[in-house]
């Protein structure tokens, strides 16, 4: 096929995917027609265009004026992509690895992702956020770098390596609405860790003396990197390349994948005012253990490539699966296209002609604040018997956006390797009248997944965590939980602990039995709860952590004062006890208030 005919096919709405007249397709990204132009750096455009809606719930009263994840040990080492178009894989795993750090320093294999993403795109053409998320969401990865080492000329990777954890959530940040609309990016860096994102790289816009980038010309992003911090006061005079100086101060710090010989040991700055910055951005919260679920149910192996609606912000999607084992269905996953998406999930057993013809099992409702791929734990697990059919029915309400349903569809030279069968996935405008997706699009499937595991093996521990009066910025805390069986011998399992703004926490997949749980955090003394009986059900328990442990020895003492002395006047996450972005006299007040306190030393 010639490039002219290929481009025409890509930007057209394919005749194979023409849905019923009541349904409307979201436009495919016209930039996808220029895939080959991305060879030099490795980022190709997404087929999916997120609407540029600005969230309003992720703004702290004041963000630190500067922030650097490297000081917290949350940026993995700089890599080198060589001559292959694999920046998107390095950016993706730069986010995932950084979000796992510092408790888990595993090096993940970009080679495996780049060679096994499954799309009809040669490695040297590059990739994007959607391809990375689809690869991880279907449980094909990640695998460890030691299993599949990087070599830029290698085009094939085996599928026999063990998987390192399960990616259950991916955040897709909406495009910035202006050069100063940076709060959501800062929120994600503070809350989770590094953010993968794009910009347009042109050597003429790079100032080597300051390792800084600025462009005032509008272009499509062609390179993906990992953003690890910012400085609101980074001077505009540091930008001296062809585009001149930006109109104001401020820049993001990013980790590149061109070796540590480039930039400042592999890092560089890009102005807030760069006109091509963060058109696509994404991040991966910490992986869940591989044992969290036993089975995944899915038809959309390439994930979200198109979306549609019924000229309304409300629509329904459903999938019917045969159970592969006698187990219980614990969770459901789907994509959301806009901020503040509301959902309703129902499961039915033994559906017949439509997804709703069967026994209904419970309702799970909620709101998802950011776009991306999300796993929702059901309000009650649904037991199934091997061979029994069950249906997952999801209602999505996407405010002010009339294409609520993401689905996997055939796009020429992009998502070709897909297949679908009648009786698998359905859509509806009202939740009553259903239409099989393959009637209008023979290869398409709605993006719904379900997860099952044997019943009775795990429990949930939840409750409140009190961090005292000197909380400061919540994301500085970086809480970790360690859980160990005490009724039988076993290893201690560590997991990141996401604490919500109201102080609540929740950890799923705790062994059924008797356990001890230790909670610790950045500059907080640890607290331990022992003898938690999870054999008969879930457990609720609270923790109170004491601030002031600047040196990490689980005590607030003179050594912590010495740490503050050595970091005074600097921006350091471990020594910044009150979270105002600077080590100053207020941090000494925290130590004075808690002097002599001691945390638990072990389980």
Secondary structure as GFF3:
##gff-version 3
##sequence-region A 1 603
A	DSSP	alpha_helix	3	11	.	.	.	ID=ss1
A	DSSP	three_ten_helix	15	17	.	.	.	ID=ss2
A	DSSP	beta_strand	24	25	.	.	.	ID=ss3
A	DSSP	three_ten_helix	30	38	.	.	.	ID=ss4
A	DSSP	beta_strand	66	68	.	.	.	ID=ss5
A	DSSP	three_ten_helix	69	72	.	.	.	ID=ss6
A	DSSP	alpha_helix	87	100	.	.	.	ID=ss7
A	DSSP	alpha_helix	110	116	.	.	.	ID=ss8
A	DSSP	three_ten_helix	123	125	.	.	.	ID=ss9
A	DSSP	alpha_helix	129	137	.	.	.	ID=ss10
A	DSSP	beta_strand	170	173	.	.	.	ID=ss11
A	DSSP	alpha_helix	183	191	.	.	.	ID=ss12
A	DSSP	beta_strand	195	199	.	.	.	ID=ss13
A	DSSP	three_ten_helix	203	205	.	.	.	ID=ss14
A	DSSP	beta_strand	206	207	.	.	.	ID=ss15
A	DSSP	beta_strand	212	213	.	.	.	ID=ss16
A	DSSP	beta_strand	223	231	.	.	.	ID=ss17
A	DSSP	three_ten_helix	236	238	.	.	.	ID=ss18
A	DSSP	beta_strand	251	255	.	.	.	ID=ss19
A	DSSP	beta_strand	267	271	.	.	.	ID=ss20
A	DSSP	beta_strand	281	283	.	.	.	ID=ss21
A	DSSP	three_ten_helix	290	292	.	.	.	ID=ss22
A	DSSP	beta_strand	295	298	.	.	.	ID=ss23
A	DSSP	beta_strand	306	309	.	.	.	ID=ss24
A	DSSP	beta_strand	314	322	.	.	.	ID=ss25
A	DSSP	beta_strand	327	336	.	.	.	ID=ss26
A	DSSP	beta_strand	341	349	.	.	.	ID=ss27
A	DSSP	beta_strand	359	368	.	.	.	ID=ss28
A	DSSP	beta_strand	372	384	.	.	.	ID=ss29
A	DSSP	beta_strand	389	397	.	.	.	ID=ss30
A	DSSP	beta_strand	405	408	.	.	.	ID=ss31
A	DSSP	beta_strand	425	428	.	.	.	ID=ss32
A	DSSP	beta_strand	435	436	.	.	.	ID=ss33
A	DSSP	alpha_helix	437	440	.	.	.	ID=ss34
A	DSSP	beta_strand	445	446	.	.	.	ID=ss35
A	DSSP	beta_strand	448	453	.	.	.	ID=ss36
A	DSSP	beta_strand	458	466	.	.	.	ID=ss37
A	DSSP	three_ten_helix	474	476	.	.	.	ID=ss38
A	DSSP	beta_strand	480	485	.	.	.	ID=ss39
A	DSSP	beta_strand	493	496	.	.	.	ID=ss40
A	DSSP	beta_strand	504	511	.	.	.	ID=ss41
A	DSSP	beta_strand	514	521	.	.	.	ID=ss42
A	DSSP	beta_strand	524	533	.	.	.	ID=ss43
A	DSSP	beta_strand	539	540	.	.	.	ID=ss44
A	DSSP	beta_strand	543	544	.	.	.	ID=ss45
A	DSSP	beta_strand	546	547	.	.	.	ID=ss46
A	DSSP	alpha_helix	558	567	.	.	.	ID=ss47
A	DSSP	alpha_helix	585	594	.	.	.	ID=ss48
###
